[in-house]
Amino acid sequence: MTGAATDNLSNEALAQAVQQGDAAALHVLVVRHHAPLFGFLYRLTGGDRALAEDLVQETMVRLLRGIGSYDGKRPFKPWLYQIGVNVARDYYKQAEMRHTASDNGEISLMTAPERPETAVIQQQTIQAAVTAVAHLPLQQREALLLRYVEELSLAEIADVLDIPVGTVKSRLSLALKRLRAAMTEAWSGL
C-alpha cells in the first residue's frame, strides 16, 4: 500500500495490513500511536521521560511480535494500551521497585496569570496534583490515566487491564478519593 492510502485507514485495518506484511501500515501505526502512548506511559511512570521512552519502544517491539494474534474485530487502541500496561508492569516487577514522584520541573502553565502570587499558587496546585497522581498505587494510576487522559470507556479499560468493569469502577473511585484527599491537604497548606 502507498503512504497516502494507509494514512486514511482505521487502526484496525492497518493492523490487519501489518499482519499481511505491509511495512507502510506498520509505519503509520507507530507514527500515529507513538506520542499518545508515550504521554500515557510518561504519566504512568510519574514523569520519567527516559523510562517512558524505553517502555514505548518495548511496547512497539511487542506489538510487532504479537500482531499475528491481533483480532481485527477488537478495537486496536485498547489492545495496544494493554501491551503498554503489561510492559510497564513487567518493568516494575523485574526492577522490584516502586516509583516515587519526580520533581523534574517540566510542568508549565498554559496561560499567564495576572498576578505573580496567583502563578505560584497555580504552579503549586499543579505540582500537588502531579505528585498525588504519581503516589497512587499503580493499579489505580493505570485506571485513572486510561479513563481521564486517554479517554477510554470503562469497558475498554476493563479490556486493557483484563479486569471486570466493576473493578475498574472501584479502582477509579478509590483513585479519585485519594486524589481529593491529597488535594484538600495541599490546598489547606497554601
C-alpha positions in Angstrom: 0.0 0.0 0.0 1.1 3.6 -0.6 1.6 6.0 2.2 -1.4 8.1 1.3 -3.6 5.1 1.1 -2.6 3.8 4.5 -2.9 7.2 6.2 -6.7 7.1 5.8 -7.2 3.5 7.1 -8.6 2.8 10.6 -6.2 1.4 13.2 -7.9 -2.0 12.9 -7.4 -2.1 9.1 -3.8 -1.0 9.5 -3.2 -3.8 12.0 -4.6 -6.3 9.6 -2.4 -4.9 6.8 0.6 -5.3 9.1 -0.5 -9.0 9.6 -0.1 -9.3 5.9 3.4 -7.9 6.0 2.7 -4.3 5.0 5.6 -2.2 6.3 3.9 1.1 5.4 0.9 0.2 7.5 3.2 -0.6 10.5 4.9 2.8 10.0 1.6 4.6 10.1 0.5 2.7 13.2 3.8 3.5 15.0 3.7 7.2 14.0 0.0 7.5 14.9 0.3 6.0 18.3 3.9 6.8 19.5 3.2 10.3 21.0 -0.1 9.4 22.8 1.4 6.1 24.1 4.5 8.0 25.3 2.2 10.5 27.0 0.3 7.8 28.8 3.4 5.9 29.9 5.2 9.2 30.9 2.3 10.0 33.3 2.1 6.3 34.4 5.8 6.4 35.4 5.4 9.7 37.3 7.2 11.8 34.7 10.3 9.6 34.0 10.9 10.6 30.4 13.7 8.1 29.7 11.8 5.2 31.2 8.6 6.1 29.3 10.5 6.2 26.0 12.0 2.8 26.8 8.6 1.4 27.6 7.2 2.8 24.4 9.9 1.1 22.4 9.4 -2.2 24.2 5.6 -1.8 23.6 6.2 -1.3 19.9 8.5 -4.4 19.8 5.9 -6.5 21.5 3.3 -5.0 19.1 5.3 -6.3 16.2 5.9 -9.7 17.8 2.2 -10.1 18.7 0.5 -8.6 15.7 -0.3 -12.1 14.4 -2.5 -12.7 17.4 -4.4 -9.4 17.0 -8.1 -10.0 16.3 -9.3 -7.3 13.9 -12.8 -7.3 15.5 -11.3 -5.9 18.7 -10.5 -2.2 18.8 -6.8 -1.6 18.3 -6.1 1.2 20.8 -7.2 -0.8 23.9 -5.2 -3.8 22.6 -2.1 -1.6 22.2 -2.5 0.1 25.6 -2.9 -3.4 27.1 0.5 -4.2 25.8 1.9 -0.9 27.1 0.4 -1.5 30.6 1.9 -5.1 30.6 5.3 -3.7 29.6 5.2 -1.2 32.5 4.0 -3.9 34.9 6.8 -6.2 33.8 9.3 -3.4 34.3 8.2 -2.7 37.8 8.2 -6.4 38.6 11.6 -7.0 37.2 13.1 -4.0 38.8 11.4 -4.8 42.1 11.0 -1.2 42.8 8.2 1.3 43.4 8.4 4.6 41.7 8.3 7.8 43.6 7.2 11.2 42.4 9.7 13.0 40.2 10.3 16.7 40.6 11.7 17.4 37.1 10.1 20.9 36.8 8.5 20.1 33.4 5.0 21.2 34.4 4.2 24.6 32.9 1.2 26.8 33.0 -0.8 27.2 29.8 -1.8 30.8 30.4 0.0 33.5 32.4 -2.0 34.7 35.5 -2.4 38.4 36.2 -0.5 38.4 39.5 2.7 36.6 40.5 1.2 35.1 43.6 -1.5 33.6 41.5 1.1 31.9 39.3 2.8 30.5 42.4 -0.4 29.1 43.8 -1.4 27.6 40.4 2.1 26.0 40.0 1.9 24.6 43.5 -1.6 23.2 42.8 -0.5 21.6 39.5 2.6 20.1 41.2 0.5 18.8 44.0 -1.9 17.1 41.5 1.0 15.6 39.6 2.6 14.3 42.8 -0.8 13.0 44.1 -1.3 11.0 40.8 2.3 9.7 41.0 1.7 8.5 44.5 -1.4 6.5 43.7 -1.0 2.7 43.7 0.0 1.6 40.1 -3.4 -0.2 39.5 -5.3 3.0 40.4 -3.0 5.2 38.4 -3.4 3.0 35.4 -7.2 3.1 35.5 -7.2 6.9 36.2 -4.9 7.7 33.3 -6.7 5.4 30.9 -10.1 7.0 31.8 -9.3 10.7 32.1 -6.3 11.2 30.0 -6.6 8.6 27.2 -10.5 8.8 27.4 -11.1 5.1 27.1 -14.5 3.8 28.1 -14.9 1.7 31.2 -15.3 -1.4 29.0 -12.1 -0.6 27.1 -10.2 -0.1 30.4 -11.5 -3.4 31.6 -10.3 -4.9 28.4 -6.8 -3.2 28.6 -6.3 -4.2 32.3 -8.0 -7.6 31.9 -10.3 -7.0 34.8 -14.1 -6.7 35.3 -15.8 -3.3 34.7 -16.8 -3.3 38.4 -13.1 -3.5 39.4 -12.4 -0.6 37.0 -15.1 1.5 38.7 -13.7 0.5 42.1 -10.2 1.5 41.2 -11.3 4.8 39.7 -13.4 5.5 42.8 -10.5 4.8 45.1 -8.1 6.8 43.0 -10.4 9.8 42.9 -11.0 9.6 46.7 -7.2 9.6 47.3 -6.7 12.5 44.9 -9.4 14.5 46.6 -7.8 13.9 50.0 -4.4 14.8 48.7 -5.6 17.9 47.0 -7.6 19.0 50.1 -4.4 18.6 52.1 -2.4 20.5 49.5 -4.9 23.4 49.3 -5.0 23.7 53.1 -1.2 24.2 53.0 -1.4 27.1 50.5 
